[in-house]
Amino acid sequence: MQKSPLSGQRAPGVIGALQEFLRLEAASGILLVIAAVLAMIVENSPLAPWYDALLGTRVEVRVGDFEIAKPLLLWINDGLMALFFLLVGLELKREIVRGELRDRSRAALPAIAALGGFAVPALIYTAINAGNETAMTGWAIPSATDIAFALGVLSLLGDRVPPALKLFLLTLAIVDDLAAIIVIALFYTADLSVASLVVASLAVAVLAILNRRGVTSLVPYGLVGLILWTAVLKSGVHATLAGVVLAFFIPLRSDSEKGRSPAEQLEHDLHPTVAFAILPIFAFANTGISLSGLTLESLVSPVPLGIALGLIFGNQIGVMSLAWLCVKLGIGRLPDGVNWKMIYGAACLCGIGFTMSLFISSLAFEEGAQQMAADDRLGILVGSLISAAWGVLVLRKVLPPAVGESKSEPAALSS
């Protein structure tokens, strides 16, 4: 008898690619935890000055009169994370063209639920921080879901998790990433440089021509993408968005019936680098929080409290309410083998913000708000940890037993 494609055994084709994706994200979640813990240990040890000096080291790239000079921390956040967003863009394109987002009836429930999971946390944060103009720049921080952590935590429950629930969470997280990308483009953009935007527009036009002419070599896309990233970096729009734009022009078609398309090949090649290097480096660089003088009052101050409550309760309320409305209106339906208790457990896991929340916070408080930058990381860590723990407890209670486990106690499968 053939095993479920998501149960741990390799499978060919699209299912095999999804299985590999989930496996990589789960492992990446573990590395993210290790990197975050290590950063906090270092920041609260005699090594703290070295940690801060390393991240503040100025790195310059110069060609004639043209230069890019930034601290190492910003090279990580603007440069390495552009590759992360390139991967997100490739995943989005694949899902829209061939995956869950192509089938409207199947994509409706997680897509609409994702909008609730994005909006309600922002409303909770806004209600708590209303009146503080500086704090309000962080309104989108609790709205983001970390796909690596969420899927990593879900994987801890092994074969008990129905494949349809994994697909629901995966699709929801991808739509959430798309919402985060739009928010970054609209609300976290500095003063614009018209000249740089013109160069970026020309680069996009060249990418469109390459795609239209059926060019399948990744080399020209990479060279034009580098120009696009540089232009966007200098334009005032956040440079990581160049990765998403580039992804949508890389062909998802192949000259060979058996071979991977350029987009699929690049996604396959990028996954290990992003999962095992870029995201852990980002976590290590952005989660160093000094615990000196930390008290309960630190957590209940408006910024970390708004983030923590938004992550913990906002995602549960937003995902569940819009998912319920979607089903009641007949727009979508519950996946086969999945009930409302399972959906609630997945909604709890959506409160794991971590990587995306940290990234948005680095944009919101990058200048002139050092204390808030420390406070928001505290709120992200606390909110994400509680969401993960509560989600696991709920799912352990409501999921059916794995094959071979005792069935003396009936599983909570009723809707």
WODA-V67159 format. One line per field, one symbol per residue. phi: phi as a letter, one per 40 degrees, with the letter a starting at -180 (. if undefined). A space follows every 10 residues. Layout:
BEGIN
phi=???
END
This chain:
BEGIN
phi=.ccccbchbc bcgccccccc dcccccccdc cccccccccc cccbbccdcc ccccccdcbb bbbgccabba cddccccccc cccccccdcc cccccccbbc cccccccdcc cccccccccc dcccccccbd gbccccccdc dcccbccccc cccccccfcc ccdccccccc cdcccccccc ccccccbbbc dcbccccccc cccccccccd cccgcbcccc cccccccccc ccdcchcccc cccccddcbc cbbbcbcccc cdcccccccc dccccbbccc cdcccbbcbc ccgcbccccc cdcccccccc cccccdcccc cccccccccg cbacccgbbc cccccccccc cccfdccccc ccccbcbgac cccccccccc cccccccccc cccccccbcc ccdgccbcbc ccbcc
END
